[in-house]
Amino acid sequence: MRKLRLDDWIRSAAIATMLGSVSILLLSVLAMSSSAFRATLTGRPVRHGYSVGNKIDLPTELFERHERTLVLFIQSGCGACQESVPFFHEIVHHLASNARTQAIAVVEETEPDTIQIARDLSLPESQVIALTSARYRQLQLAKVPTLLFVSRDGTVVLEHVGRPDLQASSRIKGFIADLVASDRGSP
């Protein structure tokens, strides 16, 4: 068995101390990036997008004239947004004949390409809500595109985040079909 020299022991202790410090540093970074930790520091919850049952952080005047509103959050330079335009256009077109439901697009006003995407959706300019970049970031969306159906008071009743895959497309189309069918049966 080899004898541990003092130099070797000091070197081993220094390495162990350094590894321990790095571990503590990594754990601290992870803790600080967590929503719970940031909520503790700021005194308010950190949201990442919207979920069913929550209220959307936009003025209720946007929603109160219709029973429900389809809200699309999109950005230019977003590949998933551009890939989703045909699907979103189909939904907006299907809802156009439904007087109880409206569609709006929420975009950053500093991004002219996003206005073009909204036009590609066949939305009138009055239904394109342009927000400043700072206000758009305050919405704390998990990612774009985000599709929400909200009730008259701004409560989210259906949400989808990201480019809709086949399963999500079917779920969203089924939701819309149920809305249209229930509206036909209502006075």
C-alpha positions as CSV (number, residue, x, y, z in Angstrom):
1,M,0.0,0.0,0.0
2,R,1.3,3.4,-0.9
3,K,1.8,6.0,1.8
4,L,-0.1,9.2,1.4
5,R,2.3,12.1,1.4
6,L,1.4,15.4,2.8
7,D,1.5,17.0,-0.7
8,D,-0.9,14.4,-2.0
9,W,-3.2,14.9,0.9
10,I,-3.3,18.7,0.4
11,R,-3.9,18.3,-3.3
12,S,-6.8,15.8,-2.7
13,A,-8.3,18.0,0.0
14,A,-8.1,21.0,-2.4
15,I,-9.8,19.1,-5.2
16,A,-12.5,17.8,-2.9
17,T,-13.2,21.4,-1.6
18,M,-13.3,22.7,-5.2
19,L,-15.8,20.0,-6.3
20,G,-17.9,20.7,-3.2
21,S,-17.9,24.4,-4.1
22,V,-18.9,23.7,-7.7
23,S,-21.7,21.5,-6.5
24,I,-23.1,24.1,-4.2
25,L,-22.8,26.7,-6.9
26,L,-24.8,24.5,-9.4
27,L,-27.5,23.8,-6.8
28,S,-27.7,27.5,-6.1
29,V,-28.2,28.3,-9.8
30,L,-30.8,25.7,-10.1
31,A,-32.7,26.9,-7.1
32,M,-32.6,30.6,-8.2
33,S,-33.9,29.6,-11.6
34,S,-36.9,27.8,-10.2
35,S,-40.3,29.5,-10.2
36,A,-40.9,28.9,-6.5
37,F,-37.6,30.6,-5.6
38,R,-38.3,33.6,-7.8
39,A,-41.9,33.8,-6.4
40,T,-40.4,33.9,-2.9
41,L,-38.1,36.7,-3.9
42,T,-40.7,38.8,-5.8
43,G,-43.7,38.0,-3.6
44,R,-45.8,37.0,-6.6
45,P,-46.2,33.8,-8.6
46,V,-44.2,33.3,-11.8
47,R,-46.5,32.2,-14.6
48,H,-45.3,30.4,-17.6
49,G,-48.2,30.6,-20.0
50,Y,-51.9,30.2,-19.2
51,S,-53.8,27.2,-18.2
52,V,-57.5,26.3,-18.2
53,G,-59.4,28.2,-15.4
54,N,-56.9,31.1,-15.2
55,K,-57.8,34.6,-16.4
56,I,-55.8,36.0,-19.3
57,D,-53.8,39.2,-18.6
58,L,-55.5,41.3,-21.3
59,P,-58.3,43.9,-20.9
60,T,-61.7,42.2,-20.6
61,E,-63.1,44.7,-23.1
62,L,-61.5,42.5,-25.8
63,F,-63.8,39.6,-24.8
64,E,-67.0,40.9,-23.2
65,R,-68.9,41.4,-26.5
66,H,-68.7,37.7,-27.4
67,E,-69.4,34.5,-25.6
68,R,-65.9,33.3,-26.2
69,T,-62.8,34.4,-28.0
70,L,-60.0,32.5,-29.8
71,V,-56.8,34.3,-28.9
72,L,-53.6,33.5,-31.0
73,F,-50.3,34.7,-29.7
74,I,-47.8,34.8,-32.5
75,Q,-44.4,36.3,-33.4
76,S,-42.4,36.8,-36.5
77,G,-39.3,34.8,-36.8
78,C,-41.1,31.9,-35.1
79,G,-40.9,28.9,-37.3
80,A,-43.7,27.1,-35.4
81,C,-45.9,30.2,-35.8
82,Q,-45.4,30.3,-39.6
83,E,-45.9,26.5,-39.9
84,S,-49.1,26.8,-37.9
85,V,-50.7,29.6,-40.0
86,P,-52.6,27.2,-42.4
87,F,-54.2,25.4,-39.4
88,F,-55.0,28.7,-37.6
89,H,-56.4,30.1,-40.8
90,E,-58.7,27.1,-41.1
91,I,-59.9,27.6,-37.5
92,V,-60.5,31.3,-38.0
93,H,-62.3,30.7,-41.2
94,H,-64.5,28.1,-39.5
95,L,-65.4,30.5,-36.6
96,A,-66.1,33.4,-38.9
97,S,-69.7,32.4,-39.4
98,N,-70.2,31.9,-35.6
99,A,-71.6,35.2,-34.1
100,R,-70.9,34.0,-30.5
101,T,-67.2,33.6,-31.1
102,Q,-64.5,36.0,-32.3
103,A,-60.9,35.5,-33.1
104,I,-58.1,37.9,-32.3
105,A,-54.3,37.7,-32.8
106,V,-51.9,39.3,-30.3
107,V,-48.6,40.4,-31.8
108,E,-45.6,42.6,-30.9
109,E,-46.0,46.0,-32.6
110,T,-42.3,46.1,-33.4
111,E,-42.6,43.1,-35.7
112,P,-44.1,44.1,-39.0
113,D,-43.9,40.5,-40.3
114,T,-46.3,39.4,-37.5
115,I,-49.0,41.8,-38.8
116,Q,-48.6,40.0,-42.1
117,I,-49.1,36.6,-40.4
118,A,-52.3,38.0,-38.8
119,R,-53.5,39.1,-42.3
120,D,-52.6,35.6,-43.5
121,L,-55.2,34.4,-40.9
122,S,-57.8,36.6,-42.6
123,L,-58.4,38.7,-39.5
124,P,-59.5,42.3,-39.9
125,E,-57.0,44.8,-38.5
126,S,-59.4,45.6,-35.6
127,Q,-58.9,42.0,-34.4
128,V,-55.1,42.2,-34.4
129,I,-53.9,43.5,-31.0
130,A,-50.4,45.0,-31.2
131,L,-48.6,45.2,-27.9
132,T,-45.2,46.8,-27.2
133,S,-42.4,44.3,-26.7
134,A,-42.3,45.0,-23.0
135,R,-46.0,44.4,-22.6
136,Y,-45.8,41.2,-24.7
137,R,-43.1,39.9,-22.5
138,Q,-45.2,40.6,-19.4
139,L,-47.7,38.0,-20.6
140,Q,-45.0,35.4,-19.8
141,L,-46.1,33.0,-22.4
142,A,-44.5,29.6,-22.2
143,K,-43.8,29.8,-25.9
144,V,-45.4,30.8,-29.2
145,P,-47.6,30.1,-30.9
146,T,-50.1,29.9,-28.1
147,L,-53.8,29.3,-28.8
148,L,-56.4,30.1,-26.1
149,F,-60.2,30.0,-26.1
150,V,-61.4,32.4,-23.4
151,S,-64.8,33.1,-22.0
152,R,-66.5,36.5,-21.9
153,D,-64.8,37.3,-18.6
154,G,-61.3,36.3,-19.9
155,T,-61.1,32.9,-18.3
156,V,-59.2,30.3,-20.3
157,V,-61.4,27.4,-21.3
158,L,-59.0,25.7,-23.8
159,E,-55.3,26.2,-24.3
160,H,-52.6,24.8,-26.6
161,V,-49.0,25.8,-26.6
162,G,-46.7,25.3,-29.6
163,R,-47.3,24.0,-33.1
164,P,-50.4,21.8,-33.1
165,D,-49.6,18.2,-33.9
166,L,-52.2,15.8,-35.3
167,Q,-53.6,15.0,-31.9
168,A,-53.8,18.6,-30.8
169,S,-55.4,19.6,-34.1
170,S,-58.1,17.0,-33.7
171,R,-58.7,18.1,-30.1
172,I,-59.0,21.7,-31.1
173,K,-61.2,21.0,-34.1
174,G,-63.4,18.8,-31.9
175,F,-63.8,21.6,-29.4
176,I,-64.8,24.0,-32.2
177,A,-67.2,21.5,-33.7
178,D,-68.9,21.0,-30.2
179,L,-69.1,24.8,-29.9
180,V,-70.7,25.3,-33.3
181,A,-73.1,22.4,-32.6
182,S,-74.2,23.7,-29.2
183,D,-74.6,27.2,-30.7
184,R,-77.0,25.8,-33.4
185,G,-79.1,24.2,-30.7
186,S,-79.2,27.4,-28.5
187,P,-81.8,30.2,-29.1
